[in-house]
Structures are given as structure tokens and as C-alpha cells.
């Protein structure tokens, strides 16, 4: 089961993957016609433009998603990748998460299937002690980071809603992602401010994250297409690395992440912060808008209620 231990403003996140207790936060290891006219040109107000990207995604409905989460601590980098479909209107998403190899470089873990729902994370192939046909459910509002990194990737809707807290944004210029023209924006967002502007269950999720991270201010890079939809979003989170003896037994963790699409999201930049902080770079790439999500929430009888080995 995913566990988080708060210490002096930081969080250490651990999870069971393939029966072994893994550590996610390591202490010792470290062009289209339907767009609105206001979206067709570089925005006069970049802050307003990135705020409106959330509404644009909800209006778009669903999309394919690739995610990548790269963690850096003590000179060691670990990347978790995932791929799936997310429906922003429901909202609900399904990702297949690929965990890295063990530290020894052998025995890759089996993929973990994750369902991302408002206020909840469901995982199948969760680890030792969980039957293969059962899901594990986690209340994301109860996690110290709101599941912005615990699951191994950031929920695509939460990643977008973080932009609601942006107050310092600059327009970088035009570029392309997988051949699609996009506008590149760079800035910082405040998790607490985003939480107050979010709707539904994500409000409590982001409030939890505002309490758990070492810094409330999060740098981001956002790429919007001509309809104002996010095509790529990258955040850089900072954790206070206080876990000391909790060293890393594995190089990954909980469950989810995704990879940069065809190089578009490619290794997100991350490096150790000052004072031993752990830096986490989370990247989401969206494409294939309109792809139907073929998934629903598990029935009550399909959710594991027992104790997970190692917890």
C-alpha cells in the first residue's frame, strides 16, 4: 500500500510493487477550425490563457495520455512511465504504469493498472498479498501530496488544474509537439491558490498537496494548441528530504507514470535542490483527443479490503 511519512514539512512516499517495499522518494539514493479567435494568436494575457486551458480540456472530452515522472536524489535519477486514456468530462482516467527495473538492473515489475477518479486512486496488480483480480483503493485527499506524485504520475486533470493557481506566466514562443503547432508558456503556480479555484473532489486533493510539499510555488512549462487545449504540461515539485534512515530500497514507487510521447515529453529536467531536497519532474503529454475511455469504477466486491504485505 502507498504510505507517506511527514517530517518537518516534507513527505516520504513508499509503495509495494511486485511484493517488494519500494521507495518513491529516496532519502539516500538517491490547423484546426473550431478554436476561439482569442486562442489563435499569442495571448495578450498569458495568465488568463493558461487558466482557460482547464475549461478547454473539459470541453474536449477525452484524450490519450502519456506521463513521465522523474525523481532525482543523491545523484540518482529514476523515471516511471505510463500510458492510457483520460476523460476530462467524467472525470476518469485509466493508465498502465511501467515501473523501472530493480536497483540491481534485473527483473522488471509487471505493469500496474490505475484508475484515476475524483478523490480516489484504484490500482490493480498492486503487490504482495493482493489477489490478481482485486483493486486497491486509496483516498487521494488523505495523501500528503494529494497524489500529485504518489501514484508515480500526476493525474492529468489535477496537472491542468494546478494552472489555476498561476499568477506569473510568460509567453515563450511557438513550437511543435508531434507535428502539432503549440504555444509555449512558462511560469509558476501556487498549489494553495489552485486548490481554492478547483472544483469538486480535486479541491481537497490540492489542499492536501499544498500542505505536503516543501514549496507551495511550483514552476511549470505548458504547451497549448490552437484550441487552447493542453498538449503538454510539466511541473517541478520539491520535497524536503528528511527521511534519513528510510533509505531507498527500490527506485520507484507507487504506481504510475507515463512516458513522454514519442520523445515529446522526454526526460523531464530535474536535479537535486538545495539543502538536500528531492526534486520531482512530472510531465503529461495529451494527444488523440476524442478517444473513448473504456473503463468504469470497480464494483465494491472487486476492491481488496485486506492488509497488503509489508504494510
JOJO-V900842 format. One record per residue. RES is the residue in one letter. SS is DSSP state (@ for helix, = for strand, . for the rest). D_FIRST is the distance of its C-alpha to the first C-alpha in Angstrom with 1 decimal. Layout:
res=RES ss=SS d_first=D_FIRST
res=RES ss=SS d_first=D_FIRST
This chain:
res=X ss=. d_first=0.0
res=X ss=. d_first=3.7
res=X ss== d_first=6.3
res=X ss== d_first=9.9
res=X ss== d_first=12.9
res=X ss== d_first=16.3
res=X ss== d_first=19.4
res=X ss=. d_first=22.8
res=X ss=. d_first=21.9
res=X ss== d_first=19.3
res=X ss== d_first=15.6
res=X ss== d_first=13.5
res=X ss== d_first=10.3
res=X ss== d_first=7.9
res=X ss== d_first=5.4
res=X ss== d_first=5.7
res=X ss== d_first=8.8
res=X ss=. d_first=11.4
res=X ss=. d_first=10.3
res=X ss== d_first=10.8
res=X ss== d_first=9.0
res=X ss== d_first=10.2
res=X ss== d_first=11.5
res=X ss=. d_first=12.2
res=X ss=. d_first=14.8
res=X ss=. d_first=16.9
res=X ss=. d_first=19.1
res=X ss=. d_first=21.4
res=X ss=. d_first=21.3
res=X ss=. d_first=21.6
res=X ss=. d_first=45.2
res=X ss=. d_first=44.2
res=X ss=. d_first=46.3
res=X ss=. d_first=44.4
res=X ss=. d_first=43.3
res=X ss=. d_first=44.7
res=X ss=@ d_first=47.5
res=X ss=@ d_first=45.8
res=X ss=@ d_first=43.1
res=X ss=. d_first=45.6
res=X ss=. d_first=46.6
res=X ss=. d_first=45.0
res=X ss=. d_first=44.1
res=X ss=. d_first=46.4
res=X ss=. d_first=43.5
res=X ss=@ d_first=40.3
res=X ss=@ d_first=38.3
res=X ss=@ d_first=39.2
res=X ss=@ d_first=38.6
res=X ss=@ d_first=34.9
res=X ss=@ d_first=34.4
res=X ss=@ d_first=35.9
res=X ss=@ d_first=33.6
res=X ss=@ d_first=31.0
res=X ss=@ d_first=33.6
res=X ss=@ d_first=34.7
res=X ss=@ d_first=31.3
res=X ss=@ d_first=31.1
res=X ss=@ d_first=34.6
res=X ss=@ d_first=33.9
res=X ss=. d_first=31.4
res=X ss== d_first=29.1
res=X ss== d_first=28.7
res=X ss== d_first=27.1
res=X ss== d_first=24.7
res=X ss== d_first=23.8
res=X ss== d_first=21.5
res=X ss== d_first=21.2
res=X ss== d_first=19.2
res=X ss== d_first=20.9
res=X ss== d_first=19.9
res=X ss== d_first=22.6
res=X ss== d_first=22.5
res=X ss=. d_first=25.1
res=X ss=. d_first=26.9
res=X ss== d_first=24.0
res=X ss== d_first=22.9
res=X ss== d_first=20.0
res=X ss== d_first=19.9
res=X ss== d_first=17.4
res=X ss== d_first=19.3
res=X ss== d_first=19.0
res=X ss== d_first=21.6
res=X ss== d_first=22.2
res=X ss== d_first=24.0
res=X ss== d_first=23.7
res=X ss== d_first=25.9
res=X ss=. d_first=26.7
res=X ss=. d_first=28.8
res=X ss=. d_first=26.3
res=X ss=. d_first=24.0
res=X ss== d_first=21.4
res=X ss== d_first=20.2
res=X ss== d_first=18.9
res=X ss== d_first=17.9
res=X ss== d_first=17.5
res=X ss== d_first=15.7
res=X ss== d_first=17.0
res=X ss=. d_first=15.3
res=X ss=. d_first=18.0
res=X ss=. d_first=19.3
res=X ss=. d_first=18.2
res=X ss=. d_first=20.2
res=X ss=. d_first=22.9
res=X ss=. d_first=23.4
res=X ss=. d_first=22.8
res=X ss=. d_first=20.6
res=X ss=. d_first=19.1
res=X ss=. d_first=15.7
res=X ss=. d_first=16.1
res=X ss=. d_first=15.8
res=X ss== d_first=12.8
res=X ss== d_first=14.3
res=X ss== d_first=13.4
res=X ss== d_first=15.3
res=X ss== d_first=16.1
res=X ss== d_first=17.7
res=X ss=. d_first=19.1
res=X ss=. d_first=16.6
res=X ss== d_first=13.7
res=X ss== d_first=11.5
res=X ss== d_first=11.1
res=X ss== d_first=9.7
res=X ss== d_first=11.4
res=X ss=. d_first=11.4
res=X ss=. d_first=7.7
res=X ss=. d_first=8.0
res=X ss=. d_first=9.5
res=X ss=. d_first=10.1
res=X ss=. d_first=9.8
res=X ss=. d_first=13.4
res=X ss=. d_first=14.7
res=X ss=. d_first=16.2
res=X ss=. d_first=13.3
res=X ss== d_first=11.3
res=X ss== d_first=8.0
res=X ss== d_first=9.3
res=X ss== d_first=8.5
res=X ss== d_first=11.6
res=X ss=@ d_first=12.6
res=X ss=@ d_first=15.5
res=X ss=@ d_first=13.4
res=X ss=. d_first=12.0
res=X ss=. d_first=14.5
res=X ss=. d_first=15.3
res=X ss=. d_first=15.3
res=X ss=. d_first=13.3
res=X ss=. d_first=16.4
res=X ss=. d_first=14.6
res=X ss=. d_first=10.8
res=X ss=. d_first=10.8
res=X ss=. d_first=13.2
res=X ss=. d_first=16.2
res=X ss=. d_first=17.8
res=X ss=. d_first=18.3
res=X ss=@ d_first=22.0
res=X ss=@ d_first=23.3
res=X ss=@ d_first=21.7
res=X ss=@ d_first=23.1
res=X ss=@ d_first=26.5
res=X ss=@ d_first=26.4
res=X ss=@ d_first=25.9
res=X ss=@ d_first=29.5
res=X ss=@ d_first=30.7
res=X ss=@ d_first=30.6
res=X ss== d_first=32.8
res=X ss== d_first=36.1
res=X ss== d_first=37.2
res=X ss== d_first=37.5
res=X ss== d_first=40.1
res=X ss== d_first=41.2
res=X ss== d_first=41.1
res=X ss== d_first=42.8
res=X ss== d_first=42.7
res=X ss== d_first=40.9
res=X ss== d_first=39.5
res=X ss== d_first=36.1
res=X ss=. d_first=36.5
res=X ss=. d_first=40.0
res=X ss== d_first=39.3
res=X ss== d_first=41.2
res=X ss== d_first=39.0
res=X ss== d_first=39.6
res=X ss== d_first=37.6
res=X ss== d_first=36.7
res=X ss== d_first=35.3
res=X ss== d_first=34.4
res=X ss== d_first=32.0
res=X ss== d_first=30.1
res=X ss== d_first=28.9
res=X ss=@ d_first=25.5
res=X ss=@ d_first=26.8
res=X ss=@ d_first=29.8
res=X ss=@ d_first=27.9
res=X ss=@ d_first=25.8
res=X ss=@ d_first=29.1
res=X ss=@ d_first=30.4
res=X ss=. d_first=27.4
res=X ss=. d_first=27.6
res=X ss=. d_first=25.3
res=X ss=. d_first=21.6
res=X ss=@ d_first=21.5
res=X ss=@ d_first=23.7
res=X ss=@ d_first=21.0
res=X ss=@ d_first=18.4
res=X ss=@ d_first=21.0
res=X ss=@ d_first=22.0
res=X ss=@ d_first=18.6
res=X ss=@ d_first=18.9
res=X ss=@ d_first=22.4
res=X ss=@ d_first=21.3
res=X ss=@ d_first=18.6
res=X ss=. d_first=20.6
res=X ss=. d_first=23.3
res=X ss=. d_first=25.8
res=X ss=. d_first=26.3
res=X ss== d_first=28.6
res=X ss== d_first=27.1
res=X ss== d_first=29.5
res=X ss== d_first=29.5
res=X ss== d_first=31.5
res=X ss== d_first=32.1
res=X ss== d_first=34.2
res=X ss== d_first=35.8
res=X ss=. d_first=37.9
res=X ss=. d_first=41.2
res=X ss=. d_first=39.7
res=X ss=. d_first=37.6
res=X ss=. d_first=34.3
res=X ss== d_first=31.7
res=X ss== d_first=31.8
res=X ss== d_first=29.7
res=X ss== d_first=27.9
res=X ss== d_first=26.6
res=X ss== d_first=25.2
res=X ss== d_first=24.9
res=X ss== d_first=22.4
res=X ss== d_first=22.8
res=X ss== d_first=20.4
res=X ss=. d_first=22.0
res=X ss=. d_first=21.1
res=X ss=. d_first=21.1
res=X ss=. d_first=18.3
res=X ss=@ d_first=20.9
res=X ss=@ d_first=19.8
res=X ss=@ d_first=16.2
res=X ss=. d_first=17.5
res=X ss=. d_first=16.0
res=X ss=. d_first=15.3
res=X ss=. d_first=14.6
res=X ss=. d_first=16.0
res=X ss=. d_first=13.5
res=X ss=. d_first=10.2
res=X ss=. d_first=8.2
res=X ss=. d_first=10.1
res=X ss=. d_first=13.4
res=X ss=. d_first=16.7
res=X ss=. d_first=20.1
res=X ss=. d_first=23.1
res=X ss=. d_first=26.4
res=X ss=@ d_first=28.6
res=X ss=@ d_first=31.3
res=X ss=@ d_first=31.4
res=X ss=. d_first=31.6
res=X ss=. d_first=28.4
res=X ss=. d_first=28.8
res=X ss=. d_first=27.2
res=X ss=. d_first=26.6
res=X ss=. d_first=28.4
res=X ss=. d_first=26.4
res=X ss=. d_first=27.4
res=X ss=. d_first=26.8
res=X ss=. d_first=27.9
res=X ss=@ d_first=30.1
res=X ss=@ d_first=29.1
res=X ss=@ d_first=26.2
res=X ss=. d_first=24.2
res=X ss== d_first=21.6
res=X ss== d_first=22.8
res=X ss== d_first=20.7
res=X ss== d_first=22.8
res=X ss== d_first=21.5
res=X ss== d_first=23.9
res=X ss== d_first=24.2
res=X ss== d_first=27.3
res=X ss== d_first=28.5
res=X ss== d_first=31.2
res=X ss=. d_first=32.4
res=X ss=. d_first=32.8
res=X ss=. d_first=33.3
res=X ss=. d_first=31.1
res=X ss=. d_first=29.8
res=X ss=. d_first=26.2
res=X ss=. d_first=25.8
res=X ss=. d_first=22.6
res=X ss=. d_first=21.9
res=X ss=. d_first=19.1
res=X ss=. d_first=17.7
res=X ss=. d_first=19.6
res=X ss=@ d_first=18.2
res=X ss=@ d_first=18.6
res=X ss=@ d_first=16.5
res=X ss== d_first=13.2
res=X ss=. d_first=11.1
res=X ss=. d_first=11.5
res=X ss=. d_first=10.7
res=X ss=. d_first=8.5
res=X ss=. d_first=6.0
res=X ss=. d_first=8.2
res=X ss=. d_first=8.2
res=X ss=. d_first=6.4
